[in-house]
Amino acid sequence: MCSLCWDFSKTWQEIQARLATELDIVYKVGGLAPDFDEPMAMSMQKFL
């Protein structure tokens, strides 16, 4: 997960809790590099 996503996660959880009865949340898989479909190496995952 990118640092922006991690930082925003608490706010997102609060939004979900407050709007749970009013909002249907549908997750879509996206990506920062749509032209690259190889999994990130574990060494890079640990580094990041």
C-alpha distance matrix in Angstrom:
0.0 3.8 6.6 8.2 6.2 6.5 10.0 11.0 10.3 13.8 15.5 14.1 15.5 18.7 19.1 18.8 21.3 23.7 23.8 23.6 27.2 27.1 23.9 22.7 19.0 18.1 14.6 14.4 12.3 11.6 10.3 10.7 13.4 15.5 18.1 16.2 15.9 15.8 13.2 11.6 14.1 13.6 15.0 12.4 9.5 11.7 12.5 9.1
3.8 0.0 3.8 5.5 5.3 6.3 8.7 10.1 10.8 14.1 15.3 14.5 16.6 19.3 19.5 19.9 22.5 24.4 24.6 24.9 28.5 28.0 24.9 24.1 20.4 19.7 16.4 15.9 14.0 12.4 10.5 9.7 12.7 15.4 17.9 16.5 17.0 17.1 15.0 12.9 15.4 15.4 16.0 12.8 10.8 12.8 12.4 8.6
6.6 3.8 0.0 3.8 5.4 5.0 6.0 8.5 9.9 12.6 13.8 14.0 16.0 18.2 18.9 19.8 22.1 23.8 24.5 25.2 28.8 28.4 25.6 25.4 21.8 21.7 18.7 18.8 17.2 15.7 14.1 12.9 16.0 18.9 21.4 20.0 20.8 20.7 18.4 16.0 18.0 17.5 17.5 14.6 12.7 13.7 12.9 9.2
8.2 5.5 3.8 0.0 3.8 5.4 5.1 6.1 8.6 11.3 11.5 11.6 14.3 16.2 16.3 17.6 20.2 21.4 21.9 23.0 26.5 25.7 22.9 23.0 19.6 19.7 17.1 17.2 16.3 14.7 13.6 12.5 16.1 18.6 21.5 20.7 21.6 22.2 20.3 18.4 20.8 20.6 21.0 17.8 15.9 17.3 16.6 12.8
6.2 5.3 5.4 3.8 0.0 3.8 5.4 5.1 6.0 9.5 10.1 9.3 11.7 14.1 14.2 14.9 17.5 19.2 19.5 20.1 23.7 23.1 20.2 19.9 16.4 16.5 13.7 14.3 13.6 12.6 12.2 12.2 15.8 17.7 20.9 20.0 20.3 21.0 18.9 17.4 20.1 19.7 20.7 17.8 15.3 17.0 17.1 13.4
6.5 6.3 5.0 5.4 3.8 0.0 3.8 5.5 5.3 8.1 10.0 9.9 11.3 13.8 14.9 15.5 17.5 19.5 20.4 20.8 24.6 24.5 21.9 21.8 18.3 18.7 16.0 17.0 16.2 15.7 15.1 15.1 18.5 20.6 23.6 22.2 22.2 22.3 19.7 17.9 20.0 18.9 19.7 17.3 14.5 15.4 15.7 12.3
10.0 8.7 6.0 5.1 5.4 3.8 0.0 3.8 5.6 7.1 8.3 9.5 11.3 12.9 14.1 15.6 17.3 18.8 20.0 21.0 24.7 24.4 22.1 22.6 19.5 20.4 18.1 19.3 18.9 18.1 17.5 17.1 20.6 22.9 25.9 24.9 25.3 25.5 23.1 21.1 23.2 22.2 22.6 20.0 17.6 18.1 17.9 14.5
11.0 10.1 8.5 6.1 5.1 5.5 3.8 0.0 3.8 5.7 5.4 6.1 8.7 10.2 10.6 12.3 14.4 15.6 16.5 17.8 21.3 20.8 18.5 19.2 16.2 17.4 15.5 17.0 17.2 16.6 16.8 16.9 20.6 22.3 25.7 25.0 25.3 26.0 23.9 22.4 24.9 24.2 25.0 22.3 19.7 20.8 20.8 17.3
10.3 10.8 9.9 8.6 6.0 5.3 5.6 3.8 0.0 3.8 5.5 5.0 6.1 8.7 9.8 10.4 12.3 14.3 15.3 15.8 19.5 19.6 17.3 17.6 14.6 15.8 14.0 16.0 16.3 16.5 17.1 17.9 21.4 22.8 26.2 25.2 24.9 25.5 23.0 21.8 24.2 23.1 24.4 22.1 19.0 20.0 20.7 17.4
13.8 14.1 12.6 11.3 9.5 8.1 7.1 5.7 3.8 0.0 3.8 5.4 5.2 6.4 8.8 10.0 10.7 12.5 14.4 15.2 18.8 19.2 17.6 18.5 16.0 18.0 16.7 19.2 19.8 20.2 20.9 21.6 25.1 26.6 30.0 29.1 28.7 29.2 26.6 25.3 27.5 26.1 27.2 25.1 22.0 22.5 23.2 20.1
15.5 15.3 13.8 11.5 10.1 10.0 8.3 5.4 5.5 3.8 0.0 3.8 5.4 5.1 6.3 8.7 9.9 10.7 12.3 13.9 17.3 17.1 15.6 17.0 14.8 17.1 16.3 18.7 19.9 20.0 21.0 21.5 25.2 26.5 30.1 29.6 29.5 30.4 28.1 27.0 29.5 28.5 29.6 27.2 24.3 25.2 25.6 22.2
14.1 14.5 14.0 11.6 9.3 9.9 9.5 6.1 5.0 5.4 3.8 0.0 3.8 5.4 5.0 6.2 8.6 10.0 10.6 11.6 15.2 14.9 12.8 13.7 11.2 13.3 12.6 15.1 16.6 17.1 18.5 19.7 23.2 24.1 27.8 27.3 27.0 28.2 26.0 25.3 28.1 27.3 28.8 26.4 23.4 24.7 25.4 22.0
15.5 16.6 16.0 14.3 11.7 11.3 11.3 8.7 6.1 5.2 5.4 3.8 0.0 3.8 5.4 5.1 6.2 8.7 10.0 10.2 13.9 14.6 13.0 13.8 11.7 14.1 13.7 16.7 18.2 19.3 20.9 22.3 25.8 26.5 30.1 29.4 28.7 29.5 27.1 26.5 29.0 27.8 29.5 27.5 24.2 25.2 26.3 23.2
18.7 19.3 18.2 16.2 14.1 13.8 12.9 10.2 8.7 6.4 5.1 5.4 3.8 0.0 3.8 5.4 5.1 6.2 8.6 9.8 13.1 13.6 12.8 14.7 13.3 16.3 16.5 19.5 21.3 22.2 23.8 25.0 28.6 29.4 33.1 32.6 32.0 33.0 30.6 30.0 32.5 31.3 32.8 30.6 27.4 28.3 29.2 26.0
19.1 19.5 18.9 16.3 14.2 14.9 14.1 10.6 9.8 8.8 6.3 5.0 5.4 3.8 0.0 3.8 5.5 5.3 6.1 8.1 11.3 10.9 9.7 11.8 10.7 13.9 14.5 17.5 19.7 20.5 22.5 23.8 27.4 27.8 31.6 31.5 31.1 32.5 30.5 30.1 32.9 32.1 33.7 31.4 28.3 29.6 30.4 27.0
18.8 19.9 19.8 17.6 14.9 15.5 15.6 12.3 10.4 10.0 8.7 6.2 5.1 5.4 3.8 0.0 3.8 5.6 5.3 5.5 9.1 9.6 8.0 9.3 8.1 11.5 12.4 15.8 18.2 19.6 22.0 23.8 27.2 27.3 31.0 30.8 29.9 31.3 29.2 29.2 32.0 31.1 33.1 31.0 27.8 29.2 30.4 27.1
21.3 22.5 22.1 20.2 17.5 17.5 17.3 14.4 12.3 10.7 9.9 8.6 6.2 5.1 5.5 3.8 0.0 3.8 5.6 5.3 8.6 10.2 10.0 11.7 11.3 14.7 15.8 19.3 21.6 23.2 25.5 27.3 30.6 30.9 34.6 34.2 33.2 34.3 32.0 31.9 34.5 33.2 35.2 33.3 29.9 31.0 32.4 29.2
23.7 24.4 23.8 21.4 19.2 19.5 18.8 15.6 14.3 12.5 10.7 10.0 8.7 6.2 5.3 5.6 3.8 0.0 3.8 5.8 8.0 8.6 9.4 12.1 12.5 16.2 17.7 21.0 23.6 24.9 27.2 28.8 32.2 32.4 36.2 36.1 35.4 36.8 34.7 34.5 37.3 36.2 38.0 35.9 32.7 33.8 34.9 31.6
23.8 24.6 24.5 21.9 19.5 20.4 20.0 16.5 15.3 14.4 12.3 10.6 10.0 8.6 6.1 5.3 5.6 3.8 0.0 3.8 5.5 5.2 5.6 8.7 9.7 13.4 15.5 18.8 21.7 23.2 25.8 27.7 31.0 30.8 34.6 34.7 34.0 35.7 33.9 34.1 37.0 36.3 38.4 36.1 32.9 34.5 35.6 32.2
23.6 24.9 25.2 23.0 20.1 20.8 21.0 17.8 15.8 15.2 13.9 11.6 10.2 9.8 8.1 5.5 5.3 5.8 3.8 0.0 3.8 5.6 5.7 7.4 8.5 12.2 14.4 18.0 20.9 22.9 25.7 28.0 31.1 30.7 34.4 34.4 33.2 34.8 32.8 33.3 36.2 35.3 37.6 35.7 32.3 33.9 35.4 32.2
27.2 28.5 28.8 26.5 23.7 24.6 24.7 21.3 19.5 18.8 17.3 15.2 13.9 13.1 11.3 9.1 8.6 8.0 5.5 3.8 0.0 3.8 6.0 8.0 10.5 14.0 16.8 20.2 23.5 25.6 28.6 31.0 33.9 33.2 37.0 37.1 35.9 37.7 35.9 36.6 39.5 38.8 41.2 39.2 35.9 37.6 39.1 35.9
27.1 28.0 28.4 25.7 23.1 24.5 24.4 20.8 19.6 19.2 17.1 14.9 14.6 13.6 10.9 9.6 10.2 8.6 5.2 5.6 3.8 0.0 3.8 7.0 9.8 13.2 16.2 19.2 22.7 24.4 27.5 29.7 32.7 31.9 35.6 36.2 35.2 37.3 35.8 36.5 39.6 39.2 41.5 39.3 36.2 38.0 39.3 35.9
23.9 24.9 25.6 22.9 20.2 21.9 22.1 18.5 17.3 17.6 15.6 12.8 13.0 12.8 9.7 8.0 10.0 9.4 5.6 5.7 6.0 3.8 0.0 3.8 6.1 9.5 12.5 15.5 18.9 20.6 23.8 26.1 29.0 28.1 31.9 32.4 31.5 33.6 32.2 33.0 36.2 36.0 38.3 36.0 32.9 35.0 36.2 32.8
22.7 24.1 25.4 23.0 19.9 21.8 22.6 19.2 17.6 18.5 17.0 13.7 13.8 14.7 11.8 9.3 11.7 12.1 8.7 7.4 8.0 7.0 3.8 0.0 3.8 6.5 9.9 12.9 16.4 18.5 21.9 24.6 27.2 26.0 29.7 30.1 28.9 31.1 29.8 30.9 34.2 34.0 36.6 34.4 31.4 33.7 35.1 31.8
19.0 20.4 21.8 19.6 16.4 18.3 19.5 16.2 14.6 16.0 14.8 11.2 11.7 13.3 10.7 8.1 11.3 12.5 9.7 8.5 10.5 9.8 6.1 3.8 0.0 3.8 6.5 9.7 13.0 15.1 18.4 21.1 23.7 22.8 26.5 26.7 25.6 27.7 26.3 27.2 30.5 30.4 32.9 30.6 27.6 30.0 31.4 28.1
18.1 19.7 21.7 19.7 16.5 18.7 20.4 17.4 15.8 18.0 17.1 13.3 14.1 16.3 13.9 11.5 14.7 16.2 13.4 12.2 14.0 13.2 9.5 6.5 3.8 0.0 3.8 6.5 10.0 12.5 16.0 19.0 21.3 19.9 23.5 23.8 22.5 24.7 23.6 25.0 28.3 28.6 31.3 29.0 26.2 28.8 30.3 27.1
14.6 16.4 18.7 17.1 13.7 16.0 18.1 15.5 14.0 16.7 16.3 12.6 13.7 16.5 14.5 12.4 15.8 17.7 15.5 14.4 16.8 16.2 12.5 9.9 6.5 3.8 0.0 3.8 6.7 9.3 12.6 15.7 18.0 16.9 20.5 20.5 19.1 21.2 20.0 21.2 24.6 24.9 27.5 25.3 22.5 25.2 26.6 23.5
14.4 15.9 18.8 17.2 14.3 17.0 19.3 17.0 16.0 19.2 18.7 15.1 16.7 19.5 17.5 15.8 19.3 21.0 18.8 18.0 20.2 19.2 15.5 12.9 9.7 6.5 3.8 0.0 3.8 6.2 9.9 13.2 15.0 13.5 17.0 17.4 16.2 18.7 18.0 19.5 23.0 23.9 26.5 24.1 21.7 24.8 26.0 22.9
12.3 14.0 17.2 16.3 13.6 16.2 18.9 17.2 16.3 19.8 19.9 16.6 18.2 21.3 19.7 18.2 21.6 23.6 21.7 20.9 23.5 22.7 18.9 16.4 13.0 10.0 6.7 3.8 0.0 3.8 6.9 10.6 12.0 10.6 14.0 13.9 12.6 14.9 14.3 15.8 19.4 20.5 23.1 20.7 18.5 21.9 23.0 20.1
11.6 12.4 15.7 14.7 12.6 15.7 18.1 16.6 16.5 20.2 20.0 17.1 19.3 22.2 20.5 19.6 23.2 24.9 23.2 22.9 25.6 24.4 20.6 18.5 15.1 12.5 9.3 6.2 3.8 0.0 3.7 7.1 8.8 7.8 11.5 11.8 11.5 14.1 13.9 15.0 18.7 20.2 22.4 19.5 17.8 21.3 21.8 18.8
10.3 10.5 14.1 13.6 12.2 15.1 17.5 16.8 17.1 20.9 21.0 18.5 20.9 23.8 22.5 22.0 25.5 27.2 25.8 25.7 28.6 27.5 23.8 21.9 18.4 16.0 12.6 9.9 6.9 3.7 0.0 3.7 5.5 5.8 9.3 9.1 9.6 11.9 11.8 12.3 16.0 17.8 19.6 16.5 15.3 18.9 19.0 16.1
10.7 9.7 12.9 12.5 12.2 15.1 17.1 16.9 17.9 21.6 21.5 19.7 22.3 25.0 23.8 23.8 27.3 28.8 27.7 28.0 31.0 29.7 26.1 24.6 21.1 19.0 15.7 13.2 10.6 7.1 3.7 0.0 3.8 6.2 9.0 9.0 10.8 12.6 12.8 12.3 15.9 17.9 19.0 15.5 15.0 18.4 17.8 14.8
13.4 12.7 16.0 16.1 15.8 18.5 20.6 20.6 21.4 25.1 25.2 23.2 25.8 28.6 27.4 27.2 30.6 32.2 31.0 31.1 33.9 32.7 29.0 27.2 23.7 21.3 18.0 15.0 12.0 8.8 5.5 3.8 0.0 3.8 5.5 5.6 8.1 10.3 11.5 11.5 14.9 17.6 18.7 15.4 15.5 19.1 18.5 16.1
15.5 15.4 18.9 18.6 17.7 20.6 22.9 22.3 22.8 26.6 26.5 24.1 26.5 29.4 27.8 27.3 30.9 32.4 30.8 30.7 33.2 31.9 28.1 26.0 22.8 19.9 16.9 13.5 10.6 7.8 5.8 6.2 3.8 0.0 3.8 5.5 7.2 10.4 12.2 13.3 16.9 19.6 21.2 18.3 18.1 21.8 21.7 19.3
18.1 17.9 21.4 21.5 20.9 23.6 25.9 25.7 26.2 30.0 30.1 27.8 30.1 33.1 31.6 31.0 34.6 36.2 34.6 34.4 37.0 35.6 31.9 29.7 26.5 23.5 20.5 17.0 14.0 11.5 9.3 9.0 5.5 3.8 0.0 3.8 6.6 9.6 12.3 13.6 16.7 19.9 21.2 18.5 19.0 22.7 22.4 20.5
16.2 16.5 20.0 20.7 20.0 22.2 24.9 25.0 25.2 29.1 29.6 27.3 29.4 32.6 31.5 30.8 34.2 36.1 34.7 34.4 37.1 36.2 32.4 30.1 26.7 23.8 20.5 17.4 13.9 11.8 9.1 9.0 5.6 5.5 3.8 0.0 3.8 5.9 8.7 9.9 12.9 16.2 17.6 15.1 15.7 19.4 19.3 17.8
15.9 17.0 20.8 21.6 20.3 22.2 25.3 25.3 24.9 28.7 29.5 27.0 28.7 32.0 31.1 29.9 33.2 35.4 34.0 33.2 35.9 35.2 31.5 28.9 25.6 22.5 19.1 16.2 12.6 11.5 9.6 10.8 8.1 7.2 6.6 3.8 0.0 3.8 6.5 9.1 12.1 15.1 17.2 15.3 15.3 19.0 19.6 18.3
15.8 17.1 20.7 22.2 21.0 22.3 25.5 26.0 25.5 29.2 30.4 28.2 29.5 33.0 32.5 31.3 34.3 36.8 35.7 34.8 37.7 37.3 33.6 31.1 27.7 24.7 21.2 18.7 14.9 14.1 11.9 12.6 10.3 10.4 9.6 5.9 3.8 0.0 3.8 6.4 8.7 11.9 14.1 12.6 13.0 16.5 17.3 16.6
13.2 15.0 18.4 20.3 18.9 19.7 23.1 23.9 23.0 26.6 28.1 26.0 27.1 30.6 30.5 29.2 32.0 34.7 33.9 32.8 35.9 35.8 32.2 29.8 26.3 23.6 20.0 18.0 14.3 13.9 11.8 12.8 11.5 12.2 12.3 8.7 6.5 3.8 0.0 3.8 6.3 8.8 11.5 10.3 9.8 13.3 14.7 14.0
11.6 12.9 16.0 18.4 17.4 17.9 21.1 22.4 21.8 25.3 27.0 25.3 26.5 30.0 30.1 29.2 31.9 34.5 34.1 33.3 36.6 36.5 33.0 30.9 27.2 25.0 21.2 19.5 15.8 15.0 12.3 12.3 11.5 13.3 13.6 9.9 9.1 6.4 3.8 0.0 3.8 6.4 8.3 6.6 6.5 10.1 11.0 10.5
14.1 15.4 18.0 20.8 20.1 20.0 23.2 24.9 24.2 27.5 29.5 28.1 29.0 32.5 32.9 32.0 34.5 37.3 37.0 36.2 39.5 39.6 36.2 34.2 30.5 28.3 24.6 23.0 19.4 18.7 16.0 15.9 14.9 16.9 16.7 12.9 12.1 8.7 6.3 3.8 0.0 3.8 5.4 5.3 6.3 8.8 9.9 10.8
13.6 15.4 17.5 20.6 19.7 18.9 22.2 24.2 23.1 26.1 28.5 27.3 27.8 31.3 32.1 31.1 33.2 36.2 36.3 35.3 38.8 39.2 36.0 34.0 30.4 28.6 24.9 23.9 20.5 20.2 17.8 17.9 17.6 19.6 19.9 16.2 15.1 11.9 8.8 6.4 3.8 0.0 3.8 5.4 4.9 6.1 8.5 9.8
15.0 16.0 17.5 21.0 20.7 19.7 22.6 25.0 24.4 27.2 29.6 28.8 29.5 32.8 33.7 33.1 35.2 38.0 38.4 37.6 41.2 41.5 38.3 36.6 32.9 31.3 27.5 26.5 23.1 22.4 19.6 19.0 18.7 21.2 21.2 17.6 17.2 14.1 11.5 8.3 5.4 3.8 0.0 3.8 5.5 5.2 6.2 8.7
12.4 12.8 14.6 17.8 17.8 17.3 20.0 22.3 22.1 25.1 27.2 26.4 27.5 30.6 31.4 31.0 33.3 35.9 36.1 35.7 39.2 39.3 36.0 34.4 30.6 29.0 25.3 24.1 20.7 19.5 16.5 15.5 15.4 18.3 18.5 15.1 15.3 12.6 10.3 6.6 5.3 5.4 3.8 0.0 3.8 5.4 4.9 6.1
9.5 10.8 12.7 15.9 15.3 14.5 17.6 19.7 19.0 22.0 24.3 23.4 24.2 27.4 28.3 27.8 29.9 32.7 32.9 32.3 35.9 36.2 32.9 31.4 27.6 26.2 22.5 21.7 18.5 17.8 15.3 15.0 15.5 18.1 19.0 15.7 15.3 13.0 9.8 6.5 6.3 4.9 5.5 3.8 0.0 3.8 5.4 5.3
11.7 12.8 13.7 17.3 17.0 15.4 18.1 20.8 20.0 22.5 25.2 24.7 25.2 28.3 29.6 29.2 31.0 33.8 34.5 33.9 37.6 38.0 35.0 33.7 30.0 28.8 25.2 24.8 21.9 21.3 18.9 18.4 19.1 21.8 22.7 19.4 19.0 16.5 13.3 10.1 8.8 6.1 5.2 5.4 3.8 0.0 3.8 5.5
12.5 12.4 12.9 16.6 17.1 15.7 17.9 20.8 20.7 23.2 25.6 25.4 26.3 29.2 30.4 30.4 32.4 34.9 35.6 35.4 39.1 39.3 36.2 35.1 31.4 30.3 26.6 26.0 23.0 21.8 19.0 17.8 18.5 21.7 22.4 19.3 19.6 17.3 14.7 11.0 9.9 8.5 6.2 4.9 5.4 3.8 0.0 3.8
9.1 8.6 9.2 12.8 13.4 12.3 14.5 17.3 17.4 20.1 22.2 22.0 23.2 26.0 27.0 27.1 29.2 31.6 32.2 32.2 35.9 35.9 32.8 31.8 28.1 27.1 23.5 22.9 20.1 18.8 16.1 14.8 16.1 19.3 20.5 17.8 18.3 16.6 14.0 10.5 10.8 9.8 8.7 6.1 5.3 5.5 3.8 0.0
